[in-house]
Amino acid sequence: MPAIDNISTGPDTIRLLITTDNHVGYNENDPIRGDDSWKTFEEITSIAKEKDVDMILQGGDLFHINKPSKKSMYNVIRSLRTNCLGDRPCELELLGDPSMALGKDVDTVNYEDPNINISVPVFAISGNHDDATGEGFLLPLDLLSASGLINHFGTVPNNEEITVSPLIFQKGASKLALYGLANVRDERLHRLFRDGNVKFLRPNGQNDEWFNILCVHQNHVPHTRTSYLPEQFLPNFLNFVVWGHEHECIPTPVFNPDTGFDTLQPGSSVATSLCEAEAAEKNIFILNINKSKYSIETIKLKTVRPFIMDEVSLLKEKFVTGPASKDDISKFLTFKIEELIKKAKQNFIDSNRELFSSNDLDRNDNKIPLPLVRLRVEYSGDYEVENPRRFSNKFVGKIANINDVVHFYKKKSYENNNLVSKSKFSDKGITQNGDGNSKTTELRLQDIMNEFLQQAELNLIPEDGINNAVKKFLENEDKNIMNQYIKNEISQETKMFLDMDIDDETFHNDEQDSKKVFKSLLAQIKRENTPQTEMNTWPDKENLTLKEDVSNKHVSEAIIISDSESDPGIDLSETKKKVPKRKSTARRTNDEVIVSDDNDSENYVDHVIKSSDDEVASDESFVETKRSTLKPSKRSSNTTSRRGIRSTRGRTKKSQPKGKASNETKSSKQNNESRSLLDDIMSMGS
């Protein structure tokens, strides 16, 4: 239903102030921009108090990181205490049981707590930046909820089956059903909606008497085929959707004719990246609801630092290629940035006329915050440009981003397909037009990381784990994530090495054979240690090429392998050199199910057998026992003996020595042999 022009305040009108992605704590160590995020959040809460709204609806990412600093927490608590607590009664009547929609150990909303005087209740969902961490999986919002300052709703306790329960309110003749859905990994949520594992509960009574609002925090536009939440997945009974996570502010609700609801994308309240989407005007919104009708008010934020950006091409500006034009280019770029600074200041003055005297604007220049300026410069061709940081430092005292005012980039283009790239990374993303001219593309961090992991040929650490750790570092700025991940992997894989029963004679004959066996062990441990994860994506806000998912079913693949049957395209008996087999006194079942990752399922032949030139071969030693989709299960300690890897080259299996040694002595001896053998393996690998 489209919005109407105006709904007056009254006893039947519910007023909601809508804001998302406040990112309190962003760049808080910067001497110029460190206080921007919390000052804007304080302005938002003061507007809520001034406009006499019934609630604040926050759409995720209240904090920039999941472990906010004491400074960030202090400023948020102070703003909430100053503007949201008071003697003014909250006129919203809570209906039904809210415990299913609220967070941990909370059974009612804060304004019904007799120990707290809440004048403007805040209802917030968690985003991808302030997600749960640590012991107990607590969120920053849980701390604020336990203190009674906000209402944390829309939690997802089970990410395999999600039930979305509403908070239902009534004010006069208007009834509101407020749904919230915390951030879930986009690929997972896409699969859950597609498989029908997301359910929405509806309040009792006539359906048309409720105004239904959903607040979500997901990708709104597709980065890959499944890395977003399509609006068509959402139920048709909704009237209004508040979409967080996207930082570009779209001030007008957009009607979806397929689902029948309107979608509002409020955008962020602080610029966290210097891109075109962040340059849009920052606003908050007041939603007025009267029965089944609504109106929207747009309020421009005044504490937001002005941001302006532009783009130039040196080739289009007709500069001469070569070092001779370097000084001319620097002078031209300096002139362009000076123009942008003047324009940014004038835009701020035009938007905040009440702050300046009409007669003497120059004396009030100190009221204008230093602007954010970004100039993107394409210097494709044989141009020489100045160091970006040195060039940016020319504008100290004039702009806020003194280290990255200019962004130099080149577009890669190739005249023919036979041209060899100077980089070690291939250029698979470059396609050609019909006339044979190659398209151009920009090098992105996602491409570099994926290509690097493919060419690195890691022996132990899974590529998916590295990619996810890097993504987490970029999203949450967690400086310890890589260190923790590597330590955990080393500890786990060392334990797997020690648990193996390996014939030490395998590593004391032929050095080449020893290397082959060692590589086989590494491949096996890596495959067993690779968790089943969703398809990896990066939080790239630029236009990404849509890639078709290989598995249209979006389910984990399973490979069935038996002792008597193997892949018809693979003849293990005809390999030039055999890898020692793992033996076991316990008879294996005829069929074993292996839940594999994408690399195992798509390139199984390459993993099982390679040419002798690569000095890698494999046989039944690559067959894994049944393991879960999350992590490899440990081998049972009750088996009579572990399956070891034995060399079959020119030898037969040795019989077990007969003796009356106790089981404890055998176990100790075997453990000592494994440890000494591990030392030999590690020294040989180095």
C-alpha positions in Angstrom: 0.0 0.0 0.0 1.6 3.3 -1.0 2.1 6.0 1.6 -0.3 8.9 2.0 0.9 12.5 2.3 0.3 13.1 6.0 -1.1 11.4 9.1 -1.7 13.7 12.0 -0.7 12.7 15.5 -3.4 11.5 17.8 -4.5 8.7 20.1 -4.8 6.3 17.2 -1.4 7.1 15.5 1.7 5.0 16.2 4.9 6.9 15.6 8.2 5.0 15.0 11.6 6.6 14.4 13.6 4.3 12.0 17.4 4.2 11.9 19.9 1.5 10.9 23.7 0.9 10.7 24.8 3.5 13.3 28.2 1.8 13.6 29.1 3.5 16.8 32.9 3.2 17.3 33.8 3.3 13.7 37.3 4.8 13.3 37.2 6.0 16.9 41.0 6.3 17.1 41.1 8.9 14.3 41.8 12.3 15.8 39.4 14.0 13.4 36.6 11.5 12.7 36.8 9.5 15.9 33.6 11.0 17.5 31.4 11.2 14.4 29.5 8.0 14.9 28.4 8.5 18.6 27.6 12.2 18.0 25.2 11.2 15.2 23.6 8.5 17.4 23.1 11.1 20.1 21.4 13.4 17.6 19.1 10.5 16.6 18.0 9.8 20.2 17.5 13.5 20.9 15.2 13.8 17.8 13.2 10.9 19.1 12.7 12.7 22.3 11.9 16.0 20.6 9.4 14.5 18.1 7.6 12.5 20.9 7.7 9.2 19.0 6.4 6.0 20.5 9.5 3.9 19.8 12.8 3.8 18.1 13.3 1.0 15.6 17.0 0.2 15.0 17.8 -2.1 12.1 21.1 -3.7 13.1 24.8 -2.7 13.4 24.3 -0.4 16.3 28.1 -0.9 17.0 30.8 -1.2 14.5 32.5 -4.2 16.1 31.2 -7.1 18.2 33.5 -6.1 21.1 32.8 -2.3 21.4 35.3 -0.2 23.4 34.4 1.3 26.7 34.2 4.7 25.0 31.6 3.4 22.5 29.6 1.7 25.1 29.7 4.7 27.4 28.4 7.1 24.7 25.6 4.8 23.7 24.5 4.3 27.3 24.7 8.0 28.0 22.6 8.9 24.9 19.9 6.3 25.8 19.8 7.4 29.4 19.5 11.1 28.5 16.9 10.8 25.8 15.0 7.6 26.3 14.5 7.5 30.0 11.9 9.8 31.7 8.5 10.2 33.3 6.6 10.4 30.0 4.3 7.3 29.8 4.6 5.0 26.8 1.2 4.7 25.2 1.9 1.4 23.4 0.0 -1.5 24.9 1.8 -4.8 24.7 -0.4 -7.7 23.7 0.5 -11.4 24.0 3.7 -13.1 25.2 6.8 -11.3 23.9 9.3 -13.9 25.2 9.6 -15.8 21.9 10.7 -12.6 20.1 13.1 -11.1 22.8 16.7 -12.0 23.6 18.4 -14.0 26.3 16.6 -14.3 29.7 14.2 -11.5 28.9 10.4 -12.1 29.2 9.0 -8.7 28.8 9.7 -5.3 27.2 11.6 -2.7 29.2 8.9 -0.1 29.5 6.7 -2.5 31.5 9.5 -3.1 34.1 8.3 -1.3 37.2 12.0 -0.6 38.2 12.7 1.5 35.1 11.1 4.6 33.7 11.2 4.4 30.0 9.8 7.2 27.9 11.0 6.1 24.4 11.5 2.4 24.1 14.2 1.2 21.7 13.7 -2.0 19.7 16.9 -3.3 18.0 18.0 -6.3 16.0 21.6 -7.5 15.7 23.6 -7.1 12.5 26.6 -8.7 11.0 29.0 -6.3 12.8 27.7 -6.7 16.3 27.1 -10.5 16.3 27.6 -12.9 19.1 31.1 -13.9 20.3 32.9 -15.4 23.3 31.6 -17.7 26.0 27.9 -17.7 26.1 27.7 -16.1 22.7 26.7 -12.7 24.0 26.1 -9.7 21.9 26.6 -6.1 22.8 22.9 -5.7 22.5 22.4 -8.4 25.2 24.4 -6.1 27.6 22.1 -3.2 26.9 19.1 -5.4 27.1 20.1 -6.8 30.5 20.5 -3.2 31.7 17.0 -2.3 30.6 18.0 0.3 28.1 16.9 -1.4 24.9 14.7 -4.3 23.7 16.8 -6.8 21.8 14.3 -8.7 19.5 14.4 -10.9 16.4 17.0 -13.3 17.8 17.7 -16.6 15.9 18.5 -19.3 18.4 18.4 -22.1 15.8 19.8 -21.3 12.4 18.5 -24.5 10.8 14.8 -23.8 11.5 13.8 -20.2 12.1 10.5 -19.2 13.6 9.9 -15.4 13.4 7.5 -14.4 16.2 6.1 -10.8 16.3 5.8 -8.3 19.1 2.2 -7.1 19.0 1.1 -3.6 20.2 -2.0 -1.6 20.2 -2.6 2.2 20.5 -6.2 3.2 20.3 -7.7 1.7 17.2 -4.3 0.9 15.6 -2.7 -2.5 15.9 1.0 -3.2 15.1 2.7 -6.5 14.6 6.5 -5.9 14.7 8.7 -8.7 13.3 12.5 -8.8 13.5 15.1 -11.1 11.9 18.7 -10.8 13.1 21.5 -11.1 10.5 22.1 -14.7 9.3 24.7 -15.6 6.7 23.1 -14.8 3.4 23.7 -18.1 1.7 22.3 -20.0 4.6 19.2 -17.8 4.9 18.6 -18.1 1.2 18.6 -21.9 1.5 16.3 -21.9 4.5 13.7 -19.7 2.8 13.9 -21.8 -0.3 13.5 -25.1 1.6 10.6 -23.7 3.7 12.5 -23.7 7.0 11.5 -20.1 7.9 8.1 -19.7 9.5 6.3 -16.5 10.4 3.7 -16.6 13.3 0.7 -14.3 13.0 -1.4 -12.8 15.7 -5.0 -14.0 16.3 -7.9 -12.1 15.0 -8.7 -10.6 11.6 -5.7 -10.3 9.4 -6.5 -7.0 7.9 -6.7 -5.2 11.3 -2.9 -5.6 11.8 -0.2 -3.4 10.3 2.7 -5.8 9.9 6.3 -4.5 9.8 9.5 -6.6 9.3 13.0 -5.4 10.2 15.8 -7.3 8.5 19.6 -6.9 8.1 20.7 -8.7 5.0 22.1 -8.0 1.5 19.4 -6.3 -0.5 21.2 -6.7 -3.9 22.7 -9.9 -5.2 26.5 -10.2 -4.9 26.3 -13.8 -6.0 23.4 -16.0 -6.9 22.5 -16.8 -3.2 24.3 -14.1 -1.3 21.2 -12.0 -0.7 17.6 -12.2 0.5 15.1 -11.8 -2.4 12.1 -9.8 -1.5 10.0 -12.5 -3.1 10.9 -14.9 -0.3 9.2 -12.7 2.3 5.5 -13.4 3.1 2.8 -11.4 1.3 0.9 -10.4 4.5 3.6 -7.9 5.4 2.8 -4.2 4.9 6.2 -2.6 5.4 9.8 -3.8 5.4 12.7 -1.9 7.0 15.9 -3.1 5.3 19.2 -2.7 7.1 22.8 -3.5 6.1 22.8 -1.5 2.9 24.4 1.9 3.6 22.9 3.9 0.7 19.9 5.9 1.8 16.9 5.5 -0.4 14.5 8.1 1.1 11.3 6.9 -0.7 9.6 3.5 0.1 9.6 1.2 -2.9 6.5 -0.8 -3.7 7.0 -4.4 -4.7 4.1 -5.5 -7.0 4.8 -9.2 -6.5 4.6 -9.2 -2.7 2.4 -6.1 -2.1 4.5 -4.5 0.6 6.7 -1.4 0.6 10.4 -1.5 1.4 12.4 1.3 3.0 16.2 1.3 2.9 17.2 4.0 5.5 21.0 3.6 5.0 23.7 4.2 7.5 24.1 7.3 9.8 27.9 7.5 9.3 30.1 6.9 6.3 32.2 3.8 6.8 33.7 3.8 3.3 34.5 6.4 0.7 32.2 5.2 -2.0 29.4 6.6 -4.1 26.7 4.9 -2.0 28.0 6.6 1.2 28.0 10.0 -0.5 24.1 10.1 -0.5 22.4 12.3 2.1 22.0 10.7 5.5 18.5 10.6 6.9 16.3 9.1 9.5 12.6 8.5 9.2 9.4 8.7 11.2 6.7 6.3 10.3 3.2 7.3 11.2 0.7 4.4 11.3 -3.1 4.8 11.6 -4.9 1.5 11.3 -3.9 0.2 7.8 -2.5 3.5 6.5 0.9 5.1 6.9 2.9 8.2 6.1 6.6 8.8 6.2 8.6 11.8 7.4 12.2 12.3 6.3 14.6 14.1 8.7 18.1 15.0 7.5 20.8 14.5 10.1 22.8 17.6 10.8 25.9 16.1 12.6 26.9 14.0 9.6 30.3 15.1 8.2 29.9 16.4 4.6 31.2 13.9 2.0 31.7 14.6 -1.7 33.4 12.5 -4.4 34.2 12.8 -8.1 36.0 10.8 -10.7 38.4 11.8 -13.5 40.3 10.0 -16.3 43.7 11.3 -17.3 43.3 9.9 -20.8 40.1 11.8 -21.3 41.7 14.9 -19.9 44.2 14.7 -22.8 47.3 14.5 -20.7 50.5 13.4 -22.4 51.7 10.0 -21.4 55.1 9.6 -19.8 57.0 11.3 -16.9 56.9 14.7 -18.5 53.2 15.3 -17.5 53.7 14.3 -13.8 53.8 17.8 -12.5 50.9 18.9 -14.7 48.8 16.0 -13.4 49.5 16.9 -9.8 48.5 20.5 -10.3 45.3 19.5 -12.1 44.4 17.1 -9.3 45.1 19.7 -6.6 42.8 22.1 -8.4 40.0 19.5 -8.7 40.2 18.7 -4.9 40.2 22.4 -4.0 37.0 22.7 -6.0 35.5 19.7 -4.2 36.3 21.2 -0.8 34.6 24.4 -1.7 31.6 22.6 -3.0 31.3 20.4 0.1 31.4 23.4 2.4 28.7 25.2 0.4 26.5 22.1 0.5 26.8 22.0 4.2 25.9 25.7 4.5 22.9 25.3 2.3 21.6 22.4 4.4 22.2 24.1 7.7 21.2 27.8 7.2 20.1 28.1 10.8 23.7 27.7 12.0 25.1 30.6 10.0 24.6 34.3 9.8 23.4 35.5 6.5 25.6 38.6 6.6 29.0 37.0 7.6 29.5 33.4 6.6 33.3 33.6 6.6 33.5 34.2 10.4 31.3 31.1 11.0 33.6 28.9 8.9 34.7 27.1 12.1 31.2 25.7 12.4 31.7 23.7 9.2 33.3 20.3 9.9 36.2 19.2 7.8 34.6 17.4 4.8 35.4 13.9 3.4 36.7 14.2 -0.1 37.5 11.4 -2.5 38.7 11.8 -6.0 39.0 8.6 -8.1 41.6 8.9 -10.8 42.0 6.5 -13.6 45.5 6.6 -15.0 45.4 3.7 -17.4 48.3 4.1 -19.8 51.9 5.1 -19.4 51.3 7.8 -16.8 53.4 8.7 -13.8 51.6 9.9 -10.7 52.5 11.1 -7.2 52.4 8.8 -4.2 48.8 8.9 -3.0 49.5 9.4 0.7 52.1 12.1 0.0 49.7 13.8 -2.3 46.8 13.6 0.2 48.9 15.1 3.0 49.0 18.4 1.1 45.4 19.0 2.4 46.0 18.6 6.1 43.7 21.0 7.9 41.3 21.2 5.0 39.8 17.7 4.8 39.1 14.9 7.3 40.6 12.0 5.4 44.1 13.2 5.0 45.6 9.9 3.9 43.3 8.8 1.1 41.8 11.8 -0.6 42.9 10.4 -4.0 42.5 6.9 -5.3 44.6 6.0 -8.3 43.5 2.9 -10.2 44.0 1.3 -13.6 41.7 -0.7 -15.8 43.3 -3.8 -17.1 42.9 -4.4 -20.8 44.6 -6.8 -23.2 44.8 -6.7 -27.0 44.9 -10.5 -27.4 44.5 -13.6 -25.5 48.2 -14.6 -25.9 49.4 -11.7 -23.8 51.0 -13.1 -20.6 50.1 -11.3 -17.4 53.0 -9.7 -15.5 51.2 -10.7 -12.3 51.3 -14.2 -11.0 47.5 -14.1 -10.8 45.5 -15.0 -13.9 42.8 -12.8 -15.4 39.9 -15.1 -15.7 37.4 -12.4 -15.0 38.3 -10.5 -18.3 36.0 -11.4 -21.1 35.9 -10.1 -24.7 33.4 -8.2 -26.7 32.0 -9.4 -29.9 34.5 -7.3 -31.9 37.4 -9.0 -30.2 38.3 -6.1 -27.9 38.6 -7.2 -24.3 36.5 -5.7 -21.6 38.2 -4.0 -18.7 37.9 -4.7 -15.1 39.3 -3.5 -11.8 41.4 -5.8 -9.6 39.6 -6.5 -6.4 40.8 -8.0 -3.1 38.3 -10.9 -3.5 39.9 -11.9 -6.8 43.4 -11.6 -5.4 42.6 -13.7 -2.3 40.8 -16.5 -4.2 43.5 -16.7 -6.9 46.2 -16.7 -4.2 44.6 -19.6 -2.3 44.2 -21.6 -5.5 47.8 -21.2 -6.5 49.3 -21.5 -3.0 48.3 -25.2 -2.9 48.1 -25.3 0.9 49.0 -28.7 2.3 47.3 -28.6 5.7 45.1 -25.5 6.3 41.8 -25.5 4.4 41.4 -22.7 1.9 37.8 -22.1 3.0 38.9 -21.5 6.6 41.5 -18.9 5.5 39.0 -17.1 3.3 36.4 -17.0 6.0 39.0 -15.7 8.5 40.0 -12.9 6.1 36.4 -12.0 5.5 35.8 -11.8 9.3 38.8 -9.6 9.7 37.5 -7.2 7.0 34.0 -7.1 8.4 34.6 -6.8 12.1 38.2 -5.6 12.2 39.1 -8.4 14.5 42.9 -8.3 14.6 43.2 -11.6 16.4 41.0 -13.8 14.1 43.9 -15.0 11.9 46.2 -15.8 14.8 43.4 -17.7 16.6 42.5 -19.6 13.5 46.1 -20.7 12.7 46.7 -21.8 16.3 43.6 -23.8 16.4 44.4 -25.5 13.0 48.0 -26.4 14.1 46.7 -27.8 17.4 44.0 -29.9 15.7 46.2 -31.2 12.9 49.1 -32.0 15.3 46.7 -34.2 17.3 45.6 -35.9 14.1 49.2 -36.7 13.2 49.9 -38.2 16.6 46.8 -40.3 16.5 47.9 -42.0 13.3 49.6 -45.4 13.4 52.3 -45.2 10.7 55.0 -47.7 9.8 58.3 -45.8 10.4 60.0 -48.0 7.8 58.0 -46.2 5.1 60.1 -43.1 5.7 63.6 -44.7 5.8 63.9 -46.3 2.4 63.5 -44.2 -0.7 63.3 -40.4 -0.2 61.0 -40.0 -3.2 58.6 -42.6 -1.8 58.7 -40.9 1.6 57.8 -37.6 0.1 54.8 -39.1 -1.7 53.5 -40.8 1.4 54.0 -37.6 3.4 52.0 -35.6 0.8 49.3 -38.2 0.9 49.1 -37.8 4.7 48.9 -34.1 4.4 46.1 -34.3 1.8 44.2 -36.7 3.9 44.4 -34.6 7.1 43.5 -31.5 5.2 40.4 -33.2 3.7 39.3 -34.5 7.1 39.9 -31.2 8.7 37.9 -29.2 6.1 34.5 -28.2 7.6 31.3 -28.1 5.6 30.6 -24.4 5.1 28.3 -22.3 3.1 29.6 -20.8 -0.2 32.1 -18.2 0.6 31.3 -14.6 -0.3 32.9 -11.3 0.4 31.3 -8.1 1.6 32.1 -6.3 -1.7 29.8 -3.4 -2.3 30.9 -3.0 -5.9 29.2 -4.6 -8.8 30.1 -8.3 -8.8 29.6 -10.8 -11.6 26.7 -13.2 -10.9 28.1 -16.7 -10.7 25.9 -19.7 -11.2 26.1 -22.1 -8.3 27.3 -25.5 -9.4 24.9 -27.2 -7.1 21.4 -26.0 -7.8 20.1 -28.0 -4.9 22.1 -26.1 -2.2 22.6 -29.2 -0.2 25.7 -31.0 0.9 26.9 -33.5 -1.7 27.7 -37.1 -0.7 30.0 -39.5 -2.4 29.5 -43.3 -1.8 32.6 -45.3 -1.9 33.0 -49.0 -1.2 35.9 -51.4 -0.9 34.9 -53.4 -3.9 33.8 -50.5 -6.2 35.6 -47.4 -7.3 35.0 -44.6 -9.7 34.7 -46.2 -13.2 37.1 -43.6 -14.6 39.8 -44.4 -12.1 41.9 -47.5 -12.1 43.8 -47.6 -8.9 45.6 -50.7 -9.8 47.4 -49.2 -12.8 49.1 -46.4 -11.0 52.9 -46.4 -11.5 53.7 -46.1 -7.8 51.5 -47.2 -5.0 51.0 -45.4 -1.8 51.0 -47.6 1.3 47.5 -48.7 2.3 46.0 -48.2 5.7 45.1 -51.4 7.4 42.6 -52.2 10.0 41.8 -55.4 11.9 38.2 -54.3 12.0 36.3 -55.2 8.8 35.0 -52.1 7.1 31.4 -51.9 6.0 30.7 -52.4 2.4 29.6 -48.8 1.8 31.0 -45.7 3.4 29.4 -42.3 3.0 31.7 -39.3 2.8 30.3 -35.8 3.0 32.6 -33.8 0.9 33.3 -30.2 0.3 33.0 -28.5 -3.1 36.6 -29.2 -4.1 36.3 -32.9 -3.3 33.1 -33.3 -5.2 34.1 -31.4 -8.3 37.8 -32.4 -8.6 37.7 -35.9 -7.1 39.8 -37.4 -9.8 42.5 -34.8 -9.3 42.5 -35.5 -5.6 42.7 -39.3 -5.9 45.3 -39.7 -8.6 47.8 -37.4 -10.4 50.5 -38.1 -12.9 53.9 -39.3 -11.7 55.4 -36.0 -12.8 53.7 -34.4 -9.8 55.0 -37.1 -7.6 51.6 -37.6 -6.0 49.6 -40.8 -6.1 46.8 -42.2 -3.9 44.7 -45.2 -3.3 42.3 -46.5 -0.7 44.2 -44.4 1.9 42.1 -41.5 0.8 38.9 -43.2 1.8 37.6 -41.5 4.9 35.3 -42.9 7.5 31.9 -41.4 8.0 32.1 -37.9 9.4 29.7 -35.1 10.2 29.1 -32.1 8.1 30.6 -29.7 10.6 33.8 -31.4 11.7 35.5 -34.7 11.2 34.6 -37.3 13.9 37.4 -38.8 15.9 38.2 -42.4 15.4 36.8 -44.7 18.0 39.2 -45.6 20.8 37.6 -49.0 21.1 38.9 -50.4 17.9 41.4 -53.3 18.3 44.0 -51.4 16.3 44.3 -48.3 14.2 44.5 -48.5 10.5 48.0 -47.6 9.5 49.7 -46.7 6.3 52.0 -49.4 5.1 54.4 -49.4 2.3 53.6 -52.1 -0.4 56.6 -51.5 -2.6 58.5 -54.8 -2.8 57.4 -55.9 0.7 54.7 -57.9 2.3 53.0 -57.1 5.6 55.0 -58.1 8.6 53.3 -60.3 11.1 52.7 -58.8 14.5 55.3 -59.8 17.2 54.2 -62.3 19.6 54.8 -61.6 23.2 53.2 -61.3 26.6 53.7 -57.5 27.0 50.8 -55.8 28.6 48.5 -53.5 26.7 49.9 -50.5 28.5 53.4 -51.3 27.4 52.3 -51.7 23.7 50.3 -48.4 23.8 53.2 -46.5 25.3 55.7 -47.9 22.8 53.3 -47.1 19.9 52.9 -43.6 21.1 56.6 -43.1 21.4 57.1 -44.4 17.9 54.4 -42.1 16.5 56.0 -39.1 18.1 59.5 -39.9 16.9 58.1 -40.6 13.4 56.3 -37.2 13.5 59.6 -35.5 14.2 61.1 -37.2 11.2 58.1 -36.2 9.0 58.2 -32.5 10.1 62.0 -32.3 9.6 61.7 -33.9 6.1 58.8 -31.5 5.2 60.9 -28.5 6.2 
